[in-house]
C-alpha cells in the first residue's frame, strides 16, 4: 500500500511538472508568392494599364459612378479599389478629397510618405502615398492628366492591420501598383 502511494505521488508530480504556462510567441504562416507577371487591362475605359495576372478584376456598379473597378487578390485577402473621376474644372477639389482620404489614416499611421510621379509622354502625373504602421490602407495613389482624368487607388487587406504580418504581401502588391502607375495611359475621353 505504501509503494502505491509513492508511485501515485511521483506520477502526479511528473505530470504536473510537464505543464508549461509560459506564453508562446505569435507566428505567421509562410506565404509563397508567385513571380510577377502582368496582363493588359484595357476594356474601353478612359484608362488602361498593366495589372497582375495573379489578381482578378471586377467592375463596380456604384450609383452615379462609372469606370470604377476592384482588383482582387483572393489568395492574399486584399483588394485595390480604383475609382475614376472626370475633371470638370474641379481638379483641386478632387485632389483635396484624395488627400483627405489618405490622411484619415494618421490615427494609426507611423508616417505617410508622398512619392510624386511624372510621365510627360503619357501625360500621367500623380502621387503615391505609402502609409507606414498599422493603418487600414497601407498604400494609396492618385493619378491625373490635369485636364480630363483622375484615377484614385487604395489598397486594403481584409484582415486586422498588422504591419509585421502583412509586410511580405504588401511588398509584393506594391510592385504591382508601381507597374500599374508606370504603364497607366489615358484613353480618349
SULPE-V884652 format. One record per residue. N is the residue number from 1. RES is the residue in three letters. SS is DSSP state (2 for helix, 1 for strand, 0 for the rest). NEAR is the number of other C-alpha atoms within 8 Angstrom. D_LAST is the distance of its C-alpha to the last C-alpha in Angstrom with 2 decimals. Layout:
n=N res=RES ss=SS near=NEAR d_last=D_LAST
n=N res=RES ss=SS near=NEAR d_last=D_LAST
This chain:
n=1 res=UNK ss=0 near=4 d_last=96.09
n=2 res=UNK ss=2 near=5 d_last=95.68
n=3 res=UNK ss=2 near=6 d_last=93.84
n=4 res=UNK ss=2 near=7 d_last=91.30
n=5 res=UNK ss=2 near=8 d_last=90.62
n=6 res=UNK ss=2 near=8 d_last=89.92
n=7 res=UNK ss=2 near=8 d_last=87.70
n=8 res=UNK ss=2 near=8 d_last=85.74
n=9 res=UNK ss=2 near=8 d_last=85.47
n=10 res=UNK ss=2 near=8 d_last=84.31
n=11 res=UNK ss=2 near=8 d_last=81.79
n=12 res=UNK ss=2 near=8 d_last=80.29
n=13 res=UNK ss=2 near=8 d_last=80.16
n=14 res=UNK ss=2 near=8 d_last=78.34
n=15 res=UNK ss=2 near=8 d_last=75.79
n=16 res=UNK ss=2 near=7 d_last=75.14
n=17 res=UNK ss=2 near=7 d_last=74.78
n=18 res=UNK ss=0 near=6 d_last=72.02
n=19 res=UNK ss=0 near=6 d_last=69.68
n=20 res=UNK ss=0 near=5 d_last=67.06
n=21 res=UNK ss=0 near=4 d_last=65.49
n=22 res=UNK ss=0 near=4 d_last=63.44
n=23 res=UNK ss=0 near=4 d_last=59.68
n=24 res=UNK ss=0 near=4 d_last=57.59
n=25 res=UNK ss=0 near=4 d_last=54.48
n=26 res=UNK ss=0 near=4 d_last=51.10
n=27 res=UNK ss=0 near=4 d_last=49.68
n=28 res=UNK ss=0 near=5 d_last=46.23
n=29 res=UNK ss=0 near=4 d_last=45.46
n=30 res=UNK ss=0 near=4 d_last=44.51
n=31 res=UNK ss=0 near=6 d_last=40.98
n=32 res=UNK ss=0 near=4 d_last=40.47
n=33 res=UNK ss=0 near=6 d_last=36.92
n=34 res=UNK ss=0 near=5 d_last=35.58
n=35 res=UNK ss=0 near=4 d_last=34.48
n=36 res=UNK ss=0 near=8 d_last=30.84
n=37 res=UNK ss=0 near=7 d_last=28.89
n=38 res=UNK ss=1 near=8 d_last=25.16
n=39 res=UNK ss=1 near=8 d_last=22.83
n=40 res=UNK ss=1 near=8 d_last=19.17
n=41 res=UNK ss=1 near=8 d_last=16.84
n=42 res=UNK ss=0 near=8 d_last=14.03
n=43 res=UNK ss=0 near=5 d_last=13.69
n=44 res=UNK ss=0 near=5 d_last=10.40
n=45 res=UNK ss=0 near=8 d_last=8.93
n=46 res=UNK ss=0 near=10 d_last=5.99
n=47 res=UNK ss=1 near=10 d_last=9.18
n=48 res=UNK ss=1 near=14 d_last=12.40
n=49 res=UNK ss=1 near=12 d_last=15.89
n=50 res=UNK ss=1 near=12 d_last=19.56
n=51 res=UNK ss=1 near=12 d_last=21.52
n=52 res=UNK ss=1 near=10 d_last=25.24
n=53 res=UNK ss=0 near=9 d_last=26.95
n=54 res=UNK ss=0 near=8 d_last=29.29
n=55 res=UNK ss=0 near=10 d_last=26.67
n=56 res=UNK ss=1 near=9 d_last=25.21
n=57 res=UNK ss=1 near=8 d_last=21.83
n=58 res=UNK ss=1 near=8 d_last=21.49
n=59 res=UNK ss=1 near=8 d_last=18.83
n=60 res=UNK ss=0 near=8 d_last=19.55
n=61 res=UNK ss=0 near=7 d_last=19.95
n=62 res=UNK ss=0 near=7 d_last=19.91
n=63 res=UNK ss=0 near=4 d_last=20.42
n=64 res=UNK ss=0 near=4 d_last=17.52
n=65 res=UNK ss=0 near=8 d_last=15.29
n=66 res=UNK ss=0 near=7 d_last=12.72
n=67 res=UNK ss=0 near=10 d_last=11.97
n=68 res=UNK ss=0 near=13 d_last=15.23
n=69 res=UNK ss=1 near=11 d_last=17.61
n=70 res=UNK ss=1 near=12 d_last=21.11
n=71 res=UNK ss=1 near=12 d_last=22.56
n=72 res=UNK ss=1 near=12 d_last=26.26
n=73 res=UNK ss=1 near=11 d_last=29.20
n=74 res=UNK ss=0 near=8 d_last=31.85
n=75 res=UNK ss=0 near=4 d_last=34.73
n=76 res=UNK ss=0 near=7 d_last=33.97
n=77 res=UNK ss=0 near=10 d_last=33.48
n=78 res=UNK ss=1 near=11 d_last=30.24
n=79 res=UNK ss=1 near=11 d_last=26.55
n=80 res=UNK ss=1 near=11 d_last=23.42
n=81 res=UNK ss=1 near=12 d_last=21.40
n=82 res=UNK ss=1 near=12 d_last=17.67
n=83 res=UNK ss=1 near=10 d_last=15.78
n=84 res=UNK ss=1 near=12 d_last=12.15
n=85 res=UNK ss=1 near=8 d_last=11.49
n=86 res=UNK ss=1 near=7 d_last=8.71
n=87 res=UNK ss=0 near=11 d_last=10.47
n=88 res=UNK ss=0 near=6 d_last=12.12
n=89 res=UNK ss=0 near=4 d_last=14.87
n=90 res=UNK ss=0 near=7 d_last=16.19
n=91 res=UNK ss=2 near=10 d_last=15.72
n=92 res=UNK ss=2 near=6 d_last=19.52
n=93 res=UNK ss=2 near=7 d_last=20.09
n=94 res=UNK ss=2 near=10 d_last=17.71
n=95 res=UNK ss=2 near=9 d_last=19.38
n=96 res=UNK ss=2 near=8 d_last=22.73
n=97 res=UNK ss=2 near=8 d_last=22.15
n=98 res=UNK ss=2 near=10 d_last=21.43
n=99 res=UNK ss=2 near=8 d_last=24.53
n=100 res=UNK ss=2 near=8 d_last=26.55
n=101 res=UNK ss=2 near=8 d_last=25.85
n=102 res=UNK ss=2 near=9 d_last=27.04
n=103 res=UNK ss=2 near=7 d_last=30.11
n=104 res=UNK ss=2 near=7 d_last=31.27
n=105 res=UNK ss=2 near=12 d_last=32.67
n=106 res=UNK ss=2 near=10 d_last=35.07
n=107 res=UNK ss=2 near=6 d_last=37.86
n=108 res=UNK ss=0 near=8 d_last=38.14
n=109 res=UNK ss=1 near=12 d_last=36.61
n=110 res=UNK ss=1 near=9 d_last=38.96
n=111 res=UNK ss=1 near=8 d_last=36.33
n=112 res=UNK ss=1 near=10 d_last=32.60
n=113 res=UNK ss=1 near=7 d_last=31.42
n=114 res=UNK ss=1 near=8 d_last=28.17
n=115 res=UNK ss=1 near=8 d_last=26.86
n=116 res=UNK ss=1 near=8 d_last=24.19
n=117 res=UNK ss=1 near=9 d_last=21.78
n=118 res=UNK ss=1 near=8 d_last=20.28
n=119 res=UNK ss=1 near=8 d_last=18.72
n=120 res=UNK ss=0 near=7 d_last=18.13
n=121 res=UNK ss=0 near=5 d_last=17.34
n=122 res=UNK ss=0 near=8 d_last=14.33
n=123 res=UNK ss=0 near=11 d_last=13.54
n=124 res=UNK ss=1 near=15 d_last=14.45
n=125 res=UNK ss=1 near=13 d_last=16.94
n=126 res=UNK ss=1 near=11 d_last=18.69
n=127 res=UNK ss=1 near=11 d_last=21.95
n=128 res=UNK ss=1 near=12 d_last=23.87
n=129 res=UNK ss=1 near=12 d_last=26.57
n=130 res=UNK ss=1 near=11 d_last=29.66
n=131 res=UNK ss=1 near=15 d_last=31.85
n=132 res=UNK ss=1 near=11 d_last=35.45
n=133 res=UNK ss=1 near=11 d_last=38.03
n=134 res=UNK ss=0 near=11 d_last=38.16
n=135 res=UNK ss=0 near=13 d_last=34.87
n=136 res=UNK ss=0 near=9 d_last=33.05
n=137 res=UNK ss=0 near=11 d_last=29.85
n=138 res=UNK ss=0 near=13 d_last=30.83
n=139 res=UNK ss=1 near=12 d_last=27.40
n=140 res=UNK ss=1 near=14 d_last=24.15
n=141 res=UNK ss=1 near=11 d_last=21.17
n=142 res=UNK ss=1 near=13 d_last=18.16
n=143 res=UNK ss=1 near=12 d_last=15.48
n=144 res=UNK ss=1 near=13 d_last=12.88
n=145 res=UNK ss=0 near=11 d_last=11.40
n=146 res=UNK ss=0 near=9 d_last=13.00
n=147 res=UNK ss=0 near=7 d_last=10.33
n=148 res=UNK ss=0 near=10 d_last=7.12
n=149 res=UNK ss=1 near=13 d_last=8.24
n=150 res=UNK ss=1 near=14 d_last=11.74
n=151 res=UNK ss=1 near=11 d_last=13.34
n=152 res=UNK ss=1 near=12 d_last=16.98
n=153 res=UNK ss=1 near=11 d_last=19.69
n=154 res=UNK ss=1 near=11 d_last=23.33
n=155 res=UNK ss=1 near=12 d_last=26.11
n=156 res=UNK ss=1 near=12 d_last=28.93
n=157 res=UNK ss=1 near=12 d_last=32.06
n=158 res=UNK ss=0 near=6 d_last=33.85
n=159 res=UNK ss=0 near=5 d_last=37.08
n=160 res=UNK ss=0 near=6 d_last=39.08
n=161 res=UNK ss=0 near=9 d_last=37.66
n=162 res=UNK ss=0 near=8 d_last=40.20
n=163 res=UNK ss=2 near=9 d_last=39.17
n=164 res=UNK ss=2 near=5 d_last=42.01
n=165 res=UNK ss=2 near=7 d_last=41.33
n=166 res=UNK ss=2 near=9 d_last=37.55
n=167 res=UNK ss=2 near=8 d_last=37.70
n=168 res=UNK ss=2 near=8 d_last=37.63
n=169 res=UNK ss=2 near=10 d_last=34.81
n=170 res=UNK ss=2 near=9 d_last=32.78
n=171 res=UNK ss=2 near=8 d_last=33.31
n=172 res=UNK ss=2 near=9 d_last=32.21
n=173 res=UNK ss=2 near=8 d_last=28.94
n=174 res=UNK ss=2 near=9 d_last=28.33
n=175 res=UNK ss=2 near=8 d_last=28.21
n=176 res=UNK ss=2 near=11 d_last=25.58
n=177 res=UNK ss=2 near=8 d_last=23.44
n=178 res=UNK ss=2 near=8 d_last=23.98
n=179 res=UNK ss=2 near=10 d_last=22.89
n=180 res=UNK ss=2 near=11 d_last=19.62
n=181 res=UNK ss=2 near=9 d_last=19.00
n=182 res=UNK ss=2 near=6 d_last=20.20
n=183 res=UNK ss=2 near=9 d_last=18.08
n=184 res=UNK ss=0 near=12 d_last=14.76
n=185 res=UNK ss=1 near=10 d_last=11.85
n=186 res=UNK ss=1 near=12 d_last=8.14
n=187 res=UNK ss=0 near=8 d_last=6.28
n=188 res=UNK ss=0 near=4 d_last=3.81
n=189 res=UNK ss=0 near=4 d_last=0.00
